[in-house]
Amino acid sequence: MMKGEFLDVIFDCPCFGLLGLMTALPTTSEFITYDAVYLPKNHFIKQETLSTEDYLAYFFPFDKISFVKKGQESMWNTDNREMFAVIMTLQDKPQTVLMSFQKEYGEPYEWITTVFSDWAFTFVTSFLYYQDYDALEEAERNVYRKGMECFGGIAPTYHIELLDKPTIVWDFHSLMLAIQMMFSFMITDENSTLKLCKHCGKIFVASRSNVQFCSPQCKNQHNVYMCRAKKDEE
């Protein structure tokens, strides 16, 4: 993360649609303006391109959305007061943001659990690779590297605003992208206090960046096991 004294970082994330997968997966969050949706490789949808209507069907599986699309022009068709209020409130936002606030919008449960599993796998991998580096064969190290390479997503955009001082404002189109980017900063930060216990494997927040165990008990047990292993070798 940028740590310059003259720039602060403000994260601007519209937290809609649970993780906001509908706008997090395509190559552009404003896919609604196109006839087709273009997708990078991901765990959920294997096609590289889908018609906009087919893509929306993943997130509106039960009720037909109150939305009319004619080429690049689109409009809402609703008499519901609540939805009309949402439309007026977010009229300056992309159409995809408005769609994520609709009552009919949903995200597959298994997709959400997959995202959290990926984050957990990536976090654990980032520790075990270096912790066990000397004990790993080169082929095993390569498996770790390949696993880490799979982690990533569509990069957010940003702009600079002149507030109290020049300030970077990140424009996230989903909660998922906001979490993923901050998570990436955390993993690559040498001074991060979020750790993986060297003994029990539990994730914990350390009091200092060089702490390796979640508790004195784990530290003592680890030292006992290491001492016993050393005696057995002798």
C-alpha positions in Angstrom: 0.0 0.0 0.0 1.2 3.5 -0.7 2.8 5.0 2.4 3.9 8.5 1.1 3.5 11.3 3.6 1.8 13.5 1.1 -1.0 11.0 0.1 -3.7 9.4 2.1 -5.6 6.5 0.7 -9.4 6.5 0.9 -11.3 3.4 -0.1 -14.7 4.1 -1.7 -16.7 0.9 -1.9 -20.4 0.7 -2.5 -21.3 -2.4 -0.4 -24.1 -3.9 -2.4 -25.3 -7.3 -3.4 -23.4 -9.3 -0.7 -20.0 -9.6 -2.3 -21.0 -7.8 -5.5 -20.0 -10.8 -7.7 -22.1 -9.6 -10.7 -19.8 -6.6 -11.1 -16.6 -8.2 -9.8 -16.4 -11.0 -12.3 -16.5 -9.3 -15.8 -13.7 -7.4 -17.3 -15.7 -4.2 -17.0 -18.3 -3.4 -14.3 -20.4 -1.5 -16.8 -21.1 -4.6 -18.8 -24.8 -3.7 -19.1 -23.9 -1.3 -21.9 -22.7 -4.1 -24.1 -24.4 -6.9 -25.9 -22.1 -9.4 -24.4 -20.2 -9.8 -21.1 -16.5 -10.7 -21.3 -15.0 -12.7 -18.4 -11.5 -13.6 -17.4 -10.8 -17.1 -16.0 -12.6 -17.7 -12.7 -14.0 -20.5 -10.6 -17.7 -19.8 -11.4 -18.3 -19.2 -15.1 -16.2 -21.1 -17.6 -17.2 -19.3 -20.8 -15.1 -16.3 -21.8 -18.1 -14.5 -23.1 -21.9 -14.6 -22.6 -24.8 -12.5 -23.8 -25.7 -9.9 -21.3 -29.1 -11.5 -20.7 -27.6 -15.0 -20.1 -25.1 -13.5 -17.6 -27.8 -11.6 -15.7 -29.7 -14.9 -15.4 -27.1 -16.1 -12.9 -28.0 -13.3 -10.5 -31.7 -13.0 -11.1 -32.7 -16.7 -11.2 -36.2 -16.4 -9.6 -38.0 -13.3 -10.7 -37.8 -11.4 -13.9 -36.1 -8.0 -13.3 -37.9 -4.8 -14.0 -35.4 -3.7 -16.6 -35.6 -3.1 -20.4 -32.4 -3.1 -22.5 -32.3 -1.8 -26.1 -28.7 -2.0 -27.4 -26.6 0.4 -25.3 -29.7 2.1 -23.9 -31.4 0.8 -20.8 -34.2 1.8 -18.5 -36.1 0.7 -15.5 -39.8 -0.3 -15.7 -41.2 -0.4 -12.2 -44.2 1.0 -10.2 -42.7 -0.1 -6.9 -42.2 3.0 -4.7 -39.2 1.5 -2.9 -37.4 0.6 -6.1 -38.2 3.9 -7.6 -36.6 5.6 -4.6 -33.5 3.5 -5.0 -33.3 4.4 -8.7 -33.6 8.1 -7.9 -31.0 7.9 -5.1 -28.5 6.0 -7.3 -29.2 7.6 -10.6 -25.6 8.8 -11.0 -24.3 5.3 -10.5 -23.8 2.6 -13.2 -26.9 0.6 -14.1 -25.2 -2.5 -12.7 -25.0 -0.9 -9.3 -28.7 -0.2 -9.4 -29.4 -3.8 -10.4 -27.5 -5.1 -7.4 -29.9 -3.3 -5.1 -32.9 -5.0 -6.6 -34.9 -7.3 -4.4 -34.6 -10.1 -7.0 -30.8 -10.0 -7.0 -28.9 -12.9 -5.4 -25.6 -14.7 -5.5 -25.1 -18.5 -5.4 -24.2 -19.6 -1.9 -21.5 -22.0 -3.2 -19.9 -19.1 -5.1 -19.6 -17.1 -1.8 -18.1 -20.0 0.1 -15.6 -20.6 -2.7 -14.4 -16.9 -2.5 -13.9 -17.3 1.3 -12.1 -20.6 0.8 -9.8 -19.0 -1.8 -8.9 -16.2 0.7 -8.1 -18.7 3.4 -6.0 -20.9 1.1 -4.1 -17.9 -0.2 -3.4 -16.6 3.4 -2.2 -20.0 4.6 -0.1 -20.5 1.5 1.7 -17.2 1.9 2.9 -18.4 5.4 3.7 -22.1 4.8 5.7 -21.4 1.6 8.3 -19.5 3.6 8.0 -21.4 6.8 8.6 -24.8 5.2 10.8 -23.5 2.3 14.0 -25.5 3.3 12.0 -28.7 3.8 10.2 -28.5 0.5 11.3 -30.1 -2.8 11.4 -27.7 -5.8 8.4 -29.4 -7.3 6.4 -28.7 -4.1 7.6 -25.1 -4.0 6.3 -24.8 -7.6 2.9 -26.0 -6.6 2.8 -23.3 -3.9 3.8 -20.7 -6.5 1.2 -21.9 -9.0 -1.5 -21.8 -6.4 -0.7 -18.2 -5.5 -0.7 -17.2 -9.1 -4.3 -18.2 -9.3 -5.3 -15.5 -6.8 -6.3 -12.2 -8.4 -9.1 -10.2 -9.9 -10.1 -7.2 -11.9 -8.1 -4.2 -10.7 -10.2 -1.2 -9.3 -9.9 2.2 -10.8 -8.9 5.3 -8.9 -8.7 9.1 -9.1 -7.2 11.9 -7.1 -9.2 14.5 -5.2 -7.9 17.7 -3.8 -9.1 17.5 -0.1 -6.9 18.6 2.8 -4.1 17.4 0.6 -3.9 15.3 -2.7 -5.8 12.1 -1.9 -6.1 8.8 -3.8 -9.7 7.6 -4.0 -10.1 4.0 -5.0 -13.3 3.2 -6.9 -14.4 -0.3 -6.2 -17.3 -1.8 -8.0 -17.9 -4.5 -5.5 -17.3 -5.4 -1.9 -15.3 -8.5 -3.1 -12.7 -6.4 -5.0 -12.3 -4.0 -2.0 -11.7 -6.9 0.4 -9.4 -8.7 -2.1 -7.2 -5.7 -2.7 -6.8 -4.8 1.0 -6.2 -8.5 1.7 -3.4 -8.5 -0.9 -1.8 -5.4 0.7 -1.9 -7.2 4.0 -0.2 -10.4 2.8 2.6 -8.4 1.1 3.1 -6.1 4.1 6.2 -7.2 6.1 4.8 -5.4 9.2 1.4 -7.0 9.1 0.2 -8.3 12.5 -2.2 -10.9 11.1 -0.3 -14.2 11.5 -0.6 -18.0 11.3 0.5 -19.8 14.4 3.6 -21.8 13.8 2.4 -24.6 16.2 -1.4 -25.0 15.9 -2.0 -23.3 12.5 -4.5 -20.9 14.0 -4.9 -17.4 12.4 -4.4 -14.6 15.0 -3.6 -11.0 15.4 -0.2 -10.6 16.9 0.9 -7.8 19.3 4.1 -7.4 17.2 5.0 -8.2 13.6 7.7 -10.7 14.6 5.5 -12.9 16.8 5.1 -16.4 15.5 2.8 -18.1 18.0 -0.8 -17.3 19.0 -0.2 -18.0 22.8 2.6 -18.8 25.3 1.2 -22.3 25.5 1.7 -22.9 21.7 5.2 -21.5 21.9 6.2 -23.8 24.8 4.6 -26.8 23.2 6.4 -26.1 19.9 9.8 -25.8 21.8 9.1 -29.1 23.6 8.3 -30.9 20.4 11.4 -29.5 18.7 13.6 -30.5 21.7 12.2 -34.1 21.6 12.7 -34.3 17.9 16.3 -33.2 18.3 17.0 -35.8 21.0 15.4 -38.6 18.8 17.7 -37.7 16.0 20.7 -37.8 18.3 
